[in-house]
Amino acid sequence: MEALHTLQWLYEMGVDEAIAHTPINRFRQQKTAKNPTPQNPVPIKKPLATTSVLGTNESIKIAEQVAKHIVDLDGLQHALETFTGCPSLKNTAKHTLVYTGNPTPNLLCIGDCPTGEDEQNGRLLSGAMQKLLYRMVTAIGINKTHIAYTNRTFWYAPGGRTVTQGEAATCMPFVKKIIEITTPKHILILGNDTAKTLLQTADNMAKINGKTTRITIGKANYTCTPTFGFKSIFDNPKRKQHVWQALKNIKM
């Protein structure tokens, strides 16, 4: 009778048809279905690893060969616009940003890489960077028309990431060619990474800030002074006093 009353109650609740020939134990099904295996699993394609077109050593050799034949800044601009040895930077950038300022400067400033603002505007020293640099050089008696600016790389890094050592090394023959062409009286090196690349040192900026040194490029020697870069100054305004100490060491 109990079974009959149960059937009557189910009927009144609207359960009036069977959907399977045999009953299903749902409690048992839950235990066995925690990690179901699909009958026809769809293969998952792994993303292809992205690699540079050229190995770093090969890229550097090509850069050295290209730079060897450059004689002026216009030729340098053209050479970098057609250069294929640094695809990890160039292939994602909209602009090749090489040089701005006096073609024969008293002071050549070398930074890290073009910023997102530079990339957007299509020119170096955009916005606050230009104002800060002009204030820096004016404070030590150098007219802003007597300076120039370039970077250790010439393309905006994807997402504003840090430039790799390989990318910087590939661009270095062109940076040296800029120095040879423009023959600056003094070089201001802006940023820890730029100093390590150009001066071939492992010391950080806290140790070398303001220490004037000499580098040889081609057959000439050039006087350099390293100090903190723009981003470092913006992130920590207290570093301005260290930059000021370094700037006072620049003698024309």
Accessible surface in RSA format (square Angstrom, percent):
REM  Atomic radii and reference values for relative SASA: ProtOr
REM  Chains: A
REM  Algorithm: Lee & Richards
REM  Probe-radius: 1.40
REM  Slices: 20
REM RES _ NUM      All-atoms   Total-Side   Main-Chain    Non-polar    All polar
REM                ABS   REL    ABS   REL    ABS   REL    ABS   REL    ABS   REL
RES MET A   1   164.43  85.2 123.81  81.9  40.62  96.7  97.36  82.8  67.08  88.9
RES GLU A   2   147.64  84.8 139.92 105.9   7.72  18.4  56.88 110.0  90.76  74.1
RES ALA A   3    72.98  67.1  63.95  98.7   9.03  20.5  69.95  98.5   3.03   8.0
RES LEU A   4   108.32  60.3 105.42  75.4   2.90   7.3 106.82  75.0   1.49   4.0
RES HIS A   5   118.21  64.6 112.98  78.5   5.22  13.4  79.01  81.4  39.19  45.6
RES THR A   6    69.04  49.1  64.00  64.9   5.04  12.0  48.92  65.7  20.12  30.4
RES LEU A   7   114.85  64.0 109.95  78.7   4.91  12.3 110.21  77.4   4.64  12.5
RES GLN A   8    96.03  53.7  93.04  68.0   2.99   7.1  32.42  69.0  63.61  48.2
RES TRP A   9   142.33  57.1 141.06  68.3   1.27   3.0 122.49  65.3  19.84  32.2
RES LEU A  10    57.62  32.1  57.62  41.2   0.00   0.0  57.62  40.5   0.00   0.0
RES TYR A  11   144.43  67.4 136.89  77.9   7.54  19.6  88.34  66.4  56.08  69.1
RES GLU A  12   111.15  63.8  77.69  58.8  33.46  79.7  32.29  62.5  78.86  64.4
RES MET A  13   115.49  59.8  82.39  54.5  33.11  78.8  55.90  47.5  59.59  78.9
RES GLY A  14    53.24  65.7   0.00   N/A  53.24  65.7  32.67  89.7  20.57  46.1
RES VAL A  15    87.87  57.8  74.44  67.4  13.43  32.4  78.93  68.6   8.94  24.3
RES ASP A  16   101.27  70.9  65.40  65.1  35.87  84.8  16.69  39.3  84.58  84.3
RES GLU A  17   135.98  78.1 111.95  84.7  24.03  57.2  41.65  80.6  94.34  77.0
RES ALA A  18    91.03  83.7  54.79  84.6  36.24  82.4  62.31  87.8  28.72  76.1
RES ILE A  19   155.14  88.3 117.10  87.2  38.04  91.7 126.14  90.8  29.00  78.7
RES ALA A  20    47.87  44.0  24.59  37.9  23.28  53.0  34.68  48.8  13.19  34.9
RES HIS A  21   195.88 107.1 159.01 110.5  36.87  94.3 111.78 115.2  84.10  97.9
RES THR A  22    94.84  67.5  91.50  92.8   3.33   7.9  65.41  87.9  29.43  44.5
RES PRO A  23   134.12  97.7 103.93  94.7  30.19 109.8 115.78  95.6  18.34 114.0
RES ILE A  24    90.07  51.3  63.22  47.1  26.85  64.7  66.81  48.1  23.26  63.1
RES ASN A  25    92.28  63.6  74.33  71.8  17.95  43.2  31.10  74.9  61.18  59.1
RES ARG A  26   123.31  51.8 120.79  61.6   2.52   6.0  54.05  73.9  69.27  42.0
RES PHE A  27   162.71  81.4 160.44  99.4   2.27   5.9 161.14  97.7   1.57   4.5
RES ARG A  28   172.43  72.4 169.38  86.3   3.05   7.3  47.49  64.9 124.94  75.7
RES GLN A  29    85.82  48.0  81.25  59.4   4.57  10.9  27.79  59.1  58.03  44.0
RES GLN A  30   126.52  70.7 114.85  83.9  11.67  27.8  43.42  92.4  83.09  63.0
RES LYS A  31   158.07  77.1 141.33  86.7  16.74  39.9  84.89  76.4  73.19  78.0
RES THR A  32   102.02  72.6  69.50  70.5  32.52  77.5  63.83  85.7  38.19  57.7
RES ALA A  33    50.63  46.6  36.21  55.9  14.42  32.8  39.04  55.0  11.59  30.7
RES LYS A  34   164.03  80.0 133.57  82.0  30.46  72.5  84.66  76.2  79.37  84.5
RES ASN A  35   137.07  94.5 113.08 109.3  23.99  57.8  35.91  86.4 101.16  97.8
RES PRO A  36   101.15  73.7  76.81  70.0  24.34  88.5  84.58  69.8  16.57 103.0
RES THR A  37   119.23  84.8  93.28  94.6  25.95  61.8  64.02  86.0  55.21  83.5
RES PRO A  38    82.22  59.9  66.96  61.0  15.26  55.5  78.79  65.0   3.43  21.3
RES GLN A  39   173.54  97.0 139.54 102.0  34.00  81.0  53.61 114.1 119.94  91.0
RES ASN A  40   129.35  89.2 110.05 106.3  19.31  46.5  34.73  83.6  94.62  91.5
RES PRO A  41    89.82  65.5  72.44  66.0  17.39  63.2  74.37  61.4  15.46  96.1
RES VAL A  42   127.38  83.8 109.28  98.9  18.10  43.6 110.78  96.3  16.60  45.0
RES PRO A  43   114.63  83.5  94.07  85.8  20.55  74.7 106.23  87.7   8.39  52.2
RES ILE A  44   161.66  92.0 134.47 100.2  27.19  65.5 138.10  99.4  23.55  63.9
RES LYS A  45   190.12  92.7 164.32 100.8  25.79  61.4 112.90 101.6  77.21  82.2
RES LYS A  46   180.30  88.0 161.95  99.4  18.35  43.7 106.15  95.5  74.16  79.0
RES PRO A  47   129.32  94.3 101.64  92.7  27.68 100.6 113.94  94.1  15.38  95.6
RES LEU A  48   166.19  92.6 147.55 105.6  18.64  46.8 149.82 105.2  16.36  44.0
RES ALA A  49    93.52  86.0  59.55  91.9  33.97  77.3  69.91  98.5  23.60  62.5
RES THR A  50   137.47  97.8 108.07 109.6  29.40  70.1  81.71 109.8  55.76  84.3
RES THR A  51   119.70  85.1  86.59  87.8  33.11  78.9  65.88  88.5  53.82  81.4
RES SER A  52    61.19  51.7  38.19  51.0  23.00  53.0  17.14  36.5  44.05  61.7
RES VAL A  53   111.04  73.1  80.79  73.1  30.26  72.9  88.01  76.5  23.03  62.5
RES LEU A  54    33.77  18.8  27.02  19.3   6.75  17.0  29.71  20.9   4.06  10.9
RES GLY A  55    46.84  57.8   0.00   N/A  46.84  57.8  38.50 105.7   8.34  18.7
RES THR A  56    65.22  46.4  54.97  55.7  10.25  24.4  28.26  38.0  36.96  55.9
RES ASN A  57   113.32  78.1 109.46 105.8   3.86   9.3  25.19  60.6  88.13  85.2
RES GLU A  58    89.50  51.4  85.37  64.6   4.13   9.8  30.88  59.7  58.62  47.9
RES SER A  59     2.68   2.3   2.68   3.6   0.00   0.0   0.89   1.9   1.79   2.5
RES ILE A  60    40.08  22.8  40.08  29.9   0.00   0.0  40.08  28.9   0.00   0.0
RES LYS A  61   135.54  66.1 134.38  82.5   1.16   2.8  78.18  70.4  57.36  61.1
RES ILE A  62    62.77  35.7  61.11  45.5   1.66   4.0  62.77  45.2   0.00   0.0
RES ALA A  63     0.00   0.0   0.00   0.0   0.00   0.0   0.00   0.0   0.00   0.0
RES GLU A  64    87.09  50.0  81.52  61.7   5.58  13.3  25.07  48.5  62.03  50.6
RES GLN A  65    97.16  54.3  96.54  70.6   0.62   1.5  39.71  84.5  57.44  43.6
RES VAL A  66    48.86  32.2  41.99  38.0   6.87  16.6  47.61  41.4   1.25   3.4
RES ALA A  67     5.21   4.8   5.21   8.0   0.00   0.0   5.21   7.3   0.00   0.0
RES LYS A  68   129.51  63.2 105.21  64.6  24.30  57.9  74.74  67.3  54.77  58.3
RES HIS A  69   139.55  76.3 115.53  80.3  24.02  61.4  83.36  85.9  56.19  65.4
RES ILE A  70    14.03   8.0   6.64   4.9   7.39  17.8  10.29   7.4   3.75  10.2
RES VAL A  71   124.77  82.1 100.02  90.6  24.74  59.6 104.53  90.8  20.24  54.9
RES ASP A  72    66.49  46.6  66.49  66.2   0.00   0.0  27.79  65.4  38.70  38.6
RES LEU A  73    36.14  20.1  30.97  22.2   5.17  13.0  31.18  21.9   4.96  13.3
RES ASP A  74   119.22  83.5 111.83 111.3   7.40  17.5  30.76  72.4  88.46  88.2
RES GLY A  75    28.36  35.0   0.00   N/A  28.36  35.0  24.50  67.2   3.86   8.6
RES LEU A  76     0.05   0.0   0.05   0.0   0.00   0.0   0.05   0.0   0.00   0.0
RES GLN A  77    55.97  31.3  55.97  40.9   0.00   0.0  32.48  69.1  23.49  17.8
RES HIS A  78   117.78  64.4 116.59  81.0   1.19   3.0  76.41  78.7  41.37  48.1
RES ALA A  79    11.85  10.9   7.73  11.9   4.13   9.4  10.77  15.2   1.08   2.9
RES LEU A  80     0.09   0.0   0.09   0.1   0.00   0.0   0.09   0.1   0.00   0.0
RES GLU A  81    86.83  49.8  71.04  53.7  15.79  37.6  20.03  38.7  66.79  54.5
RES THR A  82    82.73  58.8  61.70  62.6  21.03  50.1  54.71  73.5  28.01  42.3
RES PHE A  83     8.34   4.2   2.70   1.7   5.64  14.7   8.24   5.0   0.09   0.3
RES THR A  84    98.86  70.3  90.93  92.2   7.93  18.9  68.70  92.3  30.16  45.6
RES GLY A  85     3.87   4.8   0.00   N/A   3.87   4.8   0.00   0.0   3.87   8.7
RES CYS A  86     4.37   3.3   1.90   2.1   2.47   5.8   2.64   6.7   1.73   1.9
RES PRO A  87    14.08  10.3   9.92   9.0   4.16  15.1  11.71   9.7   2.37  14.7
RES SER A  88    42.45  35.9  27.02  36.1  15.42  35.5  34.99  74.5   7.45  10.4
RES LEU A  89     0.00   0.0   0.00   0.0   0.00   0.0   0.00   0.0   0.00   0.0
RES LYS A  90    41.55  20.3  36.05  22.1   5.50  13.1  30.71  27.6  10.84  11.5
RES ASN A  91   111.54  76.9  74.74  72.2  36.80  88.6  26.77  64.4  84.77  81.9
RES THR A  92    86.38  61.4  53.10  53.8  33.28  79.3  60.54  81.3  25.84  39.1
RES ALA A  93    21.63  19.9   0.47   0.7  21.16  48.1   1.44   2.0  20.19  53.5
RES LYS A  94   146.39  71.4 111.48  68.4  34.91  83.1  78.96  71.1  67.43  71.8
RES HIS A  95    66.46  36.3  60.35  41.9   6.11  15.6  42.98  44.3  23.48  27.3
RES THR A  96    23.28  16.6   9.65   9.8  13.63  32.5   1.24   1.7  22.04  33.3
RES LEU A  97    12.29   6.8  10.21   7.3   2.08   5.2  12.23   8.6   0.06   0.2
RES VAL A  98     5.44   3.6   2.34   2.1   3.10   7.5   2.34   2.0   3.10   8.4
RES TYR A  99    41.97  19.6  14.63   8.3  27.35  71.2  14.63  11.0  27.35  33.7
RES THR A 100    48.00  34.1  42.38  43.0   5.63  13.4  15.10  20.3  32.90  49.7
RES GLY A 101    50.84  62.7   0.00   N/A  50.84  62.7  27.26  74.8  23.57  52.8
RES ASN A 102    38.95  26.9  30.32  29.3   8.63  20.8   5.87  14.1  33.08  32.0
RES PRO A 103    81.33  59.3  78.63  71.7   2.69   9.8  78.63  64.9   2.69  16.7
RES THR A 104    95.39  67.8  81.43  82.5  13.97  33.3  58.07  78.0  37.32  56.4
RES PRO A 105     2.77   2.0   0.00   0.0   2.77  10.1   0.13   0.1   2.64  16.4
RES ASN A 106    38.63  26.6  38.04  36.8   0.59   1.4   0.61   1.5  38.02  36.8
RES LEU A 107     0.00   0.0   0.00   0.0   0.00   0.0   0.00   0.0   0.00   0.0
RES LEU A 108     0.00   0.0   0.00   0.0   0.00   0.0   0.00   0.0   0.00   0.0
RES CYS A 109     0.00   0.0   0.00   0.0   0.00   0.0   0.00   0.0   0.00   0.0
RES ILE A 110     0.70   0.4   0.70   0.5   0.00   0.0   0.70   0.5   0.00   0.0
RES GLY A 111     2.12   2.6   0.00   N/A   2.12   2.6   2.12   5.8   0.00   0.0
RES ASP A 112    50.39  35.3  45.99  45.8   4.39  10.4  24.86  58.5  25.53  25.5
RES CYS A 113    23.69  17.9  17.46  19.5   6.23  14.6   0.00   0.0  23.69  25.5
RES PRO A 114     1.14   0.8   0.00   0.0   1.14   4.2   0.00   0.0   1.14   7.1
RES THR A 115    46.68  33.2  41.22  41.8   5.46  13.0  45.75  61.5   0.93   1.4
RES GLY A 116    33.53  41.3   0.00   N/A  33.53  41.3  21.34  58.6  12.18  27.3
RES GLU A 117    85.93  49.3  78.85  59.7   7.08  16.9  26.44  51.1  59.49  48.6
RES ASP A 118     0.25   0.2   0.25   0.2   0.00   0.0   0.00   0.0   0.25   0.2
RES GLU A 119    14.26   8.2  14.26  10.8   0.00   0.0  10.83  21.0   3.43   2.8
RES GLN A 120   139.34  77.9 117.84  86.1  21.50  51.2  29.30  62.4 110.04  83.5
RES ASN A 121    73.60  50.8  43.35  41.9  30.25  72.8  12.96  31.2  60.63  58.6
RES GLY A 122    28.75  35.5   0.00   N/A  28.75  35.5   4.77  13.1  23.98  53.7
RES ARG A 123   118.56  49.8 115.18  58.7   3.38   8.1  56.96  77.9  61.60  37.3
RES LEU A 124     8.79   4.9   2.36   1.7   6.43  16.2   2.36   1.7   6.43  17.3
RES LEU A 125     6.98   3.9   6.89   4.9   0.09   0.2   6.89   4.8   0.09   0.2
RES SER A 126     1.06   0.9   0.00   0.0   1.06   2.4   0.00   0.0   1.06   1.5
RES GLY A 127    29.15  35.9   0.00   N/A  29.15  35.9  22.98  63.1   6.17  13.8
RES ALA A 128    57.83  53.2  49.08  75.7   8.75  19.9  50.89  71.7   6.94  18.4
RES MET A 129    17.65   9.1  17.33  11.5   0.32   0.8  12.23  10.4   5.42   7.2
RES GLN A 130    58.07  32.5  58.07  42.4   0.00   0.0   0.23   0.5  57.84  43.9
RES LYS A 131   136.59  66.6 132.61  81.4   3.98   9.5  79.30  71.4  57.30  61.0
RES LEU A 132    10.04   5.6   9.99   7.1   0.05   0.1   9.99   7.0   0.05   0.1
RES LEU A 133     0.00   0.0   0.00   0.0   0.00   0.0   0.00   0.0   0.00   0.0
RES TYR A 134    59.71  27.9  59.30  33.7   0.41   1.1  30.30  22.8  29.41  36.3
RES ARG A 135   141.89  59.6 132.08  67.3   9.81  23.4  72.95  99.7  68.94  41.8
RES MET A 136    12.43   6.4   9.66   6.4   2.77   6.6  12.24  10.4   0.19   0.3
RES VAL A 137     0.00   0.0   0.00   0.0   0.00   0.0   0.00   0.0   0.00   0.0
RES THR A 138    87.98  62.6  77.50  78.6  10.49  25.0  66.64  89.5  21.34  32.3
RES ALA A 139    59.42  54.6  26.50  40.9  32.92  74.9  38.76  54.6  20.66  54.7
RES ILE A 140    40.72  23.2   9.48   7.1  31.24  75.3  18.26  13.1  22.47  61.0
RES GLY A 141    70.98  87.5   0.00   N/A  70.98  87.5  36.50 100.2  34.48  77.2
RES ILE A 142    14.84   8.4  10.08   7.5   4.76  11.5  13.88  10.0   0.97   2.6
RES ASN A 143    82.25  56.7  69.25  66.9  13.01  31.3  19.09  45.9  63.16  61.1
RES LYS A 144   108.32  52.8 100.27  61.5   8.05  19.2  50.51  45.5  57.81  61.6
RES THR A 145    84.97  60.4  71.45  72.4  13.52  32.2  71.59  96.2  13.38  20.2
RES HIS A 146    79.98  43.7  79.88  55.5   0.10   0.3  47.51  49.0  32.47  37.8
RES ILE A 147     6.14   3.5   4.93   3.7   1.20   2.9   4.93   3.6   1.20   3.3
RES ALA A 148     1.52   1.4   0.00   0.0   1.52   3.5   1.52   2.1   0.00   0.0
RES TYR A 149     3.24   1.5   3.21   1.8   0.02   0.1   0.68   0.5   2.56   3.2
RES THR A 150     0.11   0.1   0.11   0.1   0.00   0.0   0.11   0.1   0.00   0.0
RES ASN A 151     0.57   0.4   0.47   0.5   0.10   0.3   0.00   0.0   0.57   0.6
RES ARG A 152     8.63   3.6   8.63   4.4   0.00   0.0   0.28   0.4   8.35   5.1
RES THR A 153     0.00   0.0   0.00   0.0   0.00   0.0   0.00   0.0   0.00   0.0
RES PHE A 154     0.00   0.0   0.00   0.0   0.00   0.0   0.00   0.0   0.00   0.0
RES TRP A 155     1.39   0.6   1.39   0.7   0.00   0.0   1.39   0.7   0.00   0.0
RES TYR A 156    52.01  24.3  51.30  29.2   0.71   1.9  29.42  22.1  22.59  27.8
RES ALA A 157     0.79   0.7   0.69   1.1   0.09   0.2   0.69   1.0   0.09   0.2
RES PRO A 158    46.95  34.2  35.03  31.9  11.92  43.3  42.13  34.8   4.82  30.0
RES GLY A 159    80.24  99.0   0.00   N/A  80.24  99.0  39.68 108.9  40.56  90.8
RES GLY A 160    48.72  60.1   0.00   N/A  48.72  60.1  17.58  48.3  31.14  69.7
RES ARG A 161    86.22  36.2  71.25  36.3  14.96  35.6  65.25  89.2  20.97  12.7
RES THR A 162    98.34  69.9  81.52  82.6  16.82  40.1  50.77  68.2  47.57  71.9
RES VAL A 163     7.48   4.9   0.00   0.0   7.48  18.0   0.00   0.0   7.48  20.3
RES THR A 164    67.68  48.1  60.41  61.2   7.27  17.3  62.93  84.5   4.75   7.2
RES GLN A 165   162.87  91.1 153.80 112.4   9.07  21.6  59.13 125.9 103.75  78.7
RES GLY A 166    22.21  27.4   0.00   N/A  22.21  27.4  16.77  46.0   5.44  12.2
RES GLU A 167    12.11   7.0   9.65   7.3   2.46   5.9   8.97  17.4   3.14   2.6
RES ALA A 168     1.27   1.2   1.27   2.0   0.00   0.0   1.27   1.8   0.00   0.0
RES ALA A 169    33.44  30.7  28.24  43.6   5.20  11.8  31.27  44.0   2.16   5.7
RES THR A 170     4.60   3.3   4.60   4.7   0.00   0.0   0.16   0.2   4.45   6.7
RES CYS A 171     0.25   0.2   0.25   0.3   0.00   0.0   0.00   0.0   0.25   0.3
RES MET A 172    17.19   8.9  17.19  11.4   0.00   0.0  17.10  14.5   0.09   0.1
RES PRO A 173    17.13  12.5   9.99   9.1   7.14  25.9  14.08  11.6   3.04  18.9
RES PHE A 174     0.24   0.1   0.24   0.1   0.00   0.0   0.24   0.1   0.00   0.0
RES VAL A 175     0.51   0.3   0.50   0.5   0.01   0.0   0.50   0.4   0.01   0.0
RES LYS A 176    89.45  43.6  89.45  54.9   0.00   0.0  33.11  29.8  56.34  60.0
RES LYS A 177    27.42  13.4  27.06  16.6   0.36   0.9   5.21   4.7  22.22  23.7
RES ILE A 178     0.12   0.1   0.12   0.1   0.00   0.0   0.12   0.1   0.00   0.0
RES ILE A 179     0.08   0.0   0.08   0.1   0.00   0.0   0.08   0.1   0.00   0.0
RES GLU A 180    69.66  40.0  55.67  42.1  13.99  33.3  11.71  22.7  57.95  47.3
RES ILE A 181    43.08  24.5  18.72  13.9  24.36  58.7  25.73  18.5  17.35  47.1
RES THR A 182     0.15   0.1   0.00   0.0   0.15   0.4   0.00   0.0   0.15   0.2
RES THR A 183    81.70  58.1  67.76  68.7  13.94  33.2  48.10  64.6  33.60  50.8
RES PRO A 184     7.23   5.3   0.00   0.0   7.23  26.3   0.00   0.0   7.23  44.9
RES LYS A 185   139.69  68.1 113.86  69.9  25.83  61.5  73.81  66.4  65.88  70.2
RES HIS A 186     4.22   2.3   3.83   2.7   0.39   1.0   2.60   2.7   1.62   1.9
RES ILE A 187     0.08   0.0   0.08   0.1   0.00   0.0   0.08   0.1   0.00   0.0
RES LEU A 188     0.00   0.0   0.00   0.0   0.00   0.0   0.00   0.0   0.00   0.0
RES ILE A 189     0.00   0.0   0.00   0.0   0.00   0.0   0.00   0.0   0.00   0.0
RES LEU A 190     2.51   1.4   0.95   0.7   1.56   3.9   0.95   0.7   1.56   4.2
RES GLY A 191    11.34  14.0   0.00   N/A  11.34  14.0  11.34  31.1   0.00   0.0
RES ASN A 192    48.40  33.4  41.98  40.6   6.42  15.5  24.14  58.1  24.26  23.5
RES ASP A 193    58.14  40.7  54.64  54.4   3.50   8.3   8.77  20.6  49.37  49.2
RES THR A 194     0.93   0.7   0.73   0.7   0.19   0.5   0.63   0.9   0.30   0.4
RES ALA A 195     0.09   0.1   0.09   0.1   0.00   0.0   0.09   0.1   0.00   0.0
RES LYS A 196    74.19  36.2  68.58  42.1   5.61  13.4  28.37  25.5  45.82  48.8
RES THR A 197    22.67  16.1  15.57  15.8   7.10  16.9  12.79  17.2   9.88  14.9
RES LEU A 198    13.49   7.5   1.52   1.1  11.97  30.1   1.87   1.3  11.63  31.3
RES LEU A 199    34.92  19.4  13.31   9.5  21.61  54.3  15.18  10.7  19.74  53.1
RES GLN A 200   150.75  84.3 118.26  86.4  32.48  77.3  56.35 120.0  94.39  71.6
RES THR A 201    35.51  25.3  21.20  21.5  14.32  34.1  21.78  29.3  13.73  20.8
RES ALA A 202    95.85  88.1  67.69 104.5  28.17  64.1  73.07 102.9  22.78  60.3
RES ASP A 203    51.02  35.7  46.81  46.6   4.21  10.0   4.70  11.1  46.32  46.2
RES ASN A 204    80.61  55.6  77.95  75.3   2.66   6.4  18.47  44.5  62.14  60.1
RES MET A 205     5.08   2.6   4.14   2.7   0.94   2.2   4.14   3.5   0.94   1.2
RES ALA A 206    89.26  82.1  54.80  84.6  34.46  78.4  59.20  83.4  30.06  79.6
RES LYS A 207   123.68  60.3 110.60  67.9  13.08  31.2  71.24  64.1  52.44  55.9
RES ILE A 208    17.20   9.8  17.20  12.8   0.00   0.0  17.20  12.4   0.00   0.0
RES ASN A 209    32.21  22.2  15.33  14.8  16.88  40.6   5.17  12.4  27.04  26.1
RES GLY A 210     6.96   8.6   0.00   N/A   6.96   8.6   4.31  11.8   2.65   5.9
RES LYS A 211   123.13  60.1 115.54  70.9   7.59  18.1  84.47  76.0  38.66  41.2
RES THR A 212    66.54  47.3  35.93  36.4  30.61  73.0  34.03  45.7  32.52  49.2
RES THR A 213    50.60  36.0  44.05  44.7   6.54  15.6  24.07  32.3  26.53  40.1
RES ARG A 214   145.72  61.2 123.38  62.9  22.33  53.2  57.40  78.4  88.31  53.5
RES ILE A 215    23.61  13.4  18.43  13.7   5.18  12.5  23.61  17.0   0.00   0.0
RES THR A 216    95.30  67.8  66.41  67.3  28.89  68.9  44.56  59.8  50.75  76.7
RES ILE A 217     8.63   4.9   4.77   3.6   3.86   9.3   7.61   5.5   1.02   2.8
RES GLY A 218    55.31  68.2   0.00   N/A  55.31  68.2  26.14  71.7  29.17  65.3
RES LYS A 219   217.71 106.2 174.48 107.1  43.24 102.9 123.66 111.3  94.05 100.2
RES ALA A 220    42.00  38.6  36.89  56.9   5.11  11.6  42.00  59.1   0.00   0.0
RES ASN A 221    84.32  58.1  63.50  61.4  20.82  50.1   3.75   9.0  80.57  77.9
RES TYR A 222    16.68   7.8  14.08   8.0   2.60   6.8  11.91   9.0   4.77   5.9
RES THR A 223    26.11  18.6  25.10  25.4   1.00   2.4  14.80  19.9  11.30  17.1
RES CYS A 224     0.00   0.0   0.00   0.0   0.00   0.0   0.00   0.0   0.00   0.0
RES THR A 225     0.00   0.0   0.00   0.0   0.00   0.0   0.00   0.0   0.00   0.0
RES PRO A 226     0.94   0.7   0.94   0.9   0.00   0.0   0.94   0.8   0.00   0.0
RES THR A 227     0.00   0.0   0.00   0.0   0.00   0.0   0.00   0.0   0.00   0.0
RES PHE A 228    25.38  12.7  25.06  15.5   0.32   0.8  25.38  15.4   0.00   0.0
RES GLY A 229     9.63  11.9   0.00   N/A   9.63  11.9   9.02  24.8   0.61   1.4
RES PHE A 230    14.85   7.4  11.28   7.0   3.57   9.3  11.28   6.8   3.57  10.2
RES LYS A 231   155.64  75.9 148.95  91.4   6.70  15.9 118.27 106.5  37.38  39.8
RES SER A 232    28.63  24.2  22.24  29.7   6.39  14.7  24.11  51.4   4.51   6.3
RES ILE A 233     1.79   1.0   1.38   1.0   0.41   1.0   1.38   1.0   0.41   1.1
RES PHE A 234    94.68  47.4  71.71  44.4  22.96  59.8  74.91  45.4  19.77  56.6
RES ASP A 235    94.79  66.4  60.45  60.2  34.34  81.2  27.51  64.7  67.28  67.1
RES ASN A 236    51.90  35.8  50.12  48.4   1.78   4.3  11.70  28.2  40.20  38.9
RES PRO A 237    82.35  60.0  77.32  70.5   5.03  18.3  77.59  64.1   4.76  29.6
RES LYS A 238   160.06  78.1 151.04  92.7   9.01  21.5 102.17  92.0  57.89  61.7
RES ARG A 239    74.19  31.2  74.19  37.8   0.00   0.0   4.02   5.5  70.17  42.5
RES LYS A 240   100.75  49.1  96.34  59.1   4.41  10.5  53.29  48.0  47.45  50.5
RES GLN A 241   111.45  62.3 103.81  75.9   7.64  18.2  39.21  83.5  72.24  54.8
RES HIS A 242    83.16  45.4  82.98  57.7   0.17   0.4  43.42  44.7  39.74  46.2
RES VAL A 243     4.68   3.1   4.68   4.2   0.00   0.0   4.68   4.1   0.00   0.0
RES TRP A 244    98.88  39.7  98.26  47.6   0.62   1.5  81.65  43.5  17.23  28.0
RES GLN A 245    96.22  53.8  92.80  67.8   3.42   8.1  37.47  79.8  58.75  44.6
RES ALA A 246     0.00   0.0   0.00   0.0   0.00   0.0   0.00   0.0   0.00   0.0
RES LEU A 247     3.78   2.1   3.51   2.5   0.27   0.7   3.51   2.5   0.27   0.7
RES LYS A 248    87.50  42.7  77.22  47.4  10.27  24.5  45.88  41.3  41.62  44.3
RES ASN A 249    67.16  46.3  58.45  56.5   8.70  21.0   8.69  20.9  58.47  56.5
RES ILE A 250    14.22   8.1   0.33   0.2  13.89  33.5   0.33   0.2  13.89  37.7
RES LYS A 251   158.91  77.5 140.02  85.9  18.89  45.0  97.33  87.6  61.59  65.6
RES MET A 252   109.79  56.9  36.92  24.4  72.88 173.5  64.33  54.7  45.46  60.2
END  Absolute sums over single chains surface
CHAIN  1 A    15913.8      12863.5       3050.4       9025.0       6888.8
END  Absolute sums over all chains
TOTAL         15913.8      12863.5       3050.4       9025.0       6888.8
